[in-house]
Amino acid sequence: MPYMVKTTVCLDEGVALKLKRMAEAQQRPQAELIRESLARFIETQAPVLPLGRGKFDSGEPSNSTKYRTRLRSAIRAGKWK
């Protein structure tokens, strides 16, 4: 089993009761149901970008699409040898 990190989740009474009943009906621990549900939820979400990455659009093409032009300019300016 992979290493588990313990955390605390506060649930409203209705959700807690439904979770308890579901776990009893399936004869599984509540924690297992929560882990599975969170894993499915996370898979449906867009990946989290590093802080600030993709947050702003300058309107300019990215460096990756302009690399030839930038490389030629650097060579002409003597900054690339």
Secondary structure, 3 states (H helix, E strand, C coil): CCCCCCCCCCCCHHHHHHHHHHHHHHCCCHHHHHHHHHHHHHHHCCCCCCCCCCCCCCCCCCCCCCHHHHHHHHHHCCCCC
